[in-house]
Amino acid sequence: MKRGIPVMWQKLNRMVTGGLLVLIVTLGASTLNADQQPTLLVMGDSLSAAYGIEQEQGWVTLLAERLEGEAQVINASISGETTSGGAQRFASIIGQRQPDIVLLELGGNDGLRGLSPTQMRDNLASMIDQSQQAGADVLLLGIDIPPNYGQAYRDAFTGVFRSLAEEYDVPLVPFLLEGVALNDQLMQSDGIHPTAEAQPIILENVWPELEPLLDRVLLAAEE
């Protein structure tokens, strides 16, 4: 799917590589015992690490609030993360956290840096495969890159998400920033990162694909 993204996205040097963010949010009184609550792991970059806004405004925290008392949300996202970096630390994180659902939001920095789509695919595939072997469901969160990178590279880049979703039979959000990226009012001044006002829209982009996975996991937890 081809979408025009602001050319400002190419300003990669504005990206700030932050420290590891591992945010565990368990809100309110639990309807399930703590050891029965499903665990959601978000592996992402700055789009999931609430870059440039308050942590509590980010879409991952909004997700945790929506799941109050039903699930634990672990945010292992790092600003500036590539799929290579994510793959290198993934085995340790999934082994420690043992998530029921993995939301995989990586690839944007690979594209902005013009890295190999083939290598990006291999890295994402490794994380999907490890998740499935551990018994976790996977939701793949896709992203797009600016048209100035060339149509051939852009097609190869976005094609990675579609092909992985088909190969591994996992749900896909084709474009995480749908309804956000082309709206200057919803983007920070760098043209790369969404504002706080955009975060509920991002969550609504994720929710239709996430909800069926949650329903299945929550049903299993109650049995």
C-alpha positions in Angstrom: 0.0 0.0 0.0 1.5 3.3 -1.1 1.2 6.3 1.1 2.9 9.7 0.9 4.8 10.4 4.1 6.3 13.9 5.0 9.7 14.3 3.5 10.8 15.5 6.9 11.0 11.8 7.9 14.3 11.7 6.2 15.9 13.8 9.0 17.3 10.8 10.7 19.9 12.8 12.5 17.1 14.2 14.7 16.5 10.7 16.0 17.8 10.3 19.5 18.8 6.9 20.7 17.4 6.7 24.2 18.1 4.2 27.0 16.3 1.0 27.3 12.7 1.5 28.3 11.1 -1.4 30.0 7.8 -0.2 31.4 5.6 -2.6 33.2 2.1 -1.2 33.7 -0.4 -3.0 35.9 -3.3 -0.7 36.7 -6.1 -0.8 39.1 -7.6 -3.8 41.0 -7.2 -7.0 39.1 -10.1 -9.1 37.9 -7.6 -11.9 37.6 -4.9 -12.9 40.0 -1.5 -11.5 39.0 -0.2 -14.9 37.9 -3.2 -15.3 35.7 -3.0 -12.0 33.9 -1.8 -12.3 30.3 1.4 -10.4 29.5 1.8 -8.2 26.4 5.3 -7.3 25.2 5.8 -4.3 23.0 9.1 -4.4 21.1 9.4 -1.1 19.3 11.3 2.0 18.6 10.6 5.7 19.4 7.0 5.4 18.0 6.3 3.1 21.0 8.7 4.7 23.5 6.7 7.9 23.7 9.6 10.0 22.2 9.2 13.7 22.8 6.1 13.4 25.0 5.3 12.4 28.5 5.5 8.6 29.1 1.9 8.5 30.3 0.7 10.0 27.0 2.1 7.3 24.8 -0.1 4.8 23.0 1.4 1.9 25.0 0.5 3.4 28.3 -3.0 4.2 26.9 -3.2 0.5 26.0 -2.3 -0.5 29.5 -5.0 1.8 30.8 -7.6 0.2 28.5 -6.6 -3.2 29.8 -6.7 -2.2 33.4 -7.0 -5.3 35.6 -7.0 -7.6 32.6 -3.4 -7.7 31.4 0.1 -6.6 32.1 1.8 -4.5 29.5 5.6 -4.5 29.2 7.1 -1.8 27.0 10.7 -2.8 25.9 10.9 -0.1 23.2 14.0 2.0 22.5 14.2 5.2 20.6 16.4 4.7 17.5 16.1 0.9 17.7 16.6 -1.1 14.5 15.5 -4.6 13.8 19.0 -5.8 14.3 19.2 -4.3 17.8 15.8 -5.7 18.6 16.8 -9.2 17.5 20.0 -9.1 19.5 18.1 -8.5 22.8 14.9 -10.3 22.0 15.8 -13.8 23.3 16.7 -12.5 26.7 13.5 -10.4 27.0 11.1 -13.0 25.9 12.8 -15.6 28.1 12.5 -13.3 31.2 9.0 -12.0 30.5 7.3 -15.0 28.8 4.7 -12.9 27.1 1.4 -14.2 25.8 1.3 -11.6 23.0 4.2 -9.8 21.3 3.5 -6.5 19.5 6.4 -6.1 17.1 6.9 -2.5 16.0 10.3 -2.3 14.4 11.7 -1.5 11.0 11.2 2.2 10.7 14.8 3.1 11.6 16.0 0.4 9.1 14.1 2.2 6.4 15.2 5.7 7.4 18.8 4.5 7.3 18.4 2.7 4.0 19.3 -0.6 5.4 18.8 -3.9 3.6 15.1 -5.0 3.5 16.3 -8.6 3.3 18.2 -8.2 6.5 15.3 -6.4 8.1 13.1 -9.3 7.1 15.5 -11.9 8.6 15.6 -10.0 11.9 11.8 -9.7 12.1 11.4 -13.3 11.1 13.7 -14.4 13.9 11.7 -12.5 16.5 8.4 -13.9 15.2 9.7 -17.4 15.1 11.0 -17.1 18.7 7.7 -15.8 19.8 5.7 -18.6 18.2 8.1 -21.2 19.6 7.5 -19.7 23.0 3.8 -20.0 22.6 3.1 -16.3 22.1 0.8 -14.7 19.6 2.4 -12.0 17.4 0.9 -8.8 16.1 3.1 -7.1 13.4 2.9 -3.3 13.3 4.0 -2.0 9.9 5.4 1.3 8.9 6.2 3.2 5.7 9.0 5.4 4.6 9.1 8.7 2.6 8.8 8.5 -1.2 12.2 10.2 -1.7 13.9 6.9 -0.9 12.8 5.6 -4.3 9.8 3.5 -5.2 11.7 0.3 -5.6 13.2 0.5 -2.1 9.9 1.6 -0.6 8.0 -1.3 -2.2 10.7 -3.7 -1.0 10.5 -2.2 2.5 6.7 -2.3 2.9 6.6 -5.7 1.2 8.5 -7.2 4.1 5.6 -6.7 6.5 3.1 -8.2 4.2 5.2 -11.2 3.3 6.0 -12.0 6.9 2.3 -11.7 7.9 1.4 -14.2 5.2 4.3 -16.6 5.9 3.8 -16.8 9.6 0.1 -16.3 9.6 0.1 -13.3 12.0 -2.1 -10.3 12.0 -0.7 -7.1 10.5 -1.4 -3.4 11.1 -0.2 -2.2 7.6 0.6 1.4 8.7 0.9 2.3 12.4 0.6 6.0 11.6 -2.5 5.8 9.5 -4.4 9.1 9.9 -1.4 10.7 11.6 1.6 11.0 9.4 0.1 13.3 6.9 -1.4 15.6 9.5 1.1 18.3 10.5 -1.0 19.0 13.6 -0.4 15.5 14.8 3.3 15.4 14.2 6.1 16.9 16.2 8.3 19.6 14.7 10.8 17.0 13.5 8.2 15.6 11.1 9.0 12.1 12.4 7.4 11.6 15.7 3.7 11.8 16.6 2.4 14.3 19.2 0.5 13.4 22.3 -2.7 14.2 20.5 -1.9 11.5 18.0 -1.5 8.7 20.5 -5.1 7.7 20.9 -5.4 7.4 17.1 -2.3 5.1 17.0 -4.0 2.9 19.6 -7.1 2.8 17.6 -5.1 1.7 14.6 -3.7 -1.2 16.7 -6.8 -2.2 18.5 -8.9 -3.9 15.8 -6.1 -6.4 15.2 -5.1 -6.8 18.8 -8.5 -7.3 20.3 -9.1 -10.8 18.8 -5.7 -12.0 20.2 -6.6 -10.6 23.6 -10.0 -12.2 23.6 -8.5 -15.6 22.9 -5.7 -15.2 25.5 -8.1 -13.9 28.2 -10.5 -16.7 27.6 -7.7 -19.2 27.9 -6.5 -17.5 31.2 -10.0 -17.9 32.7 -10.3 -21.6 31.9 
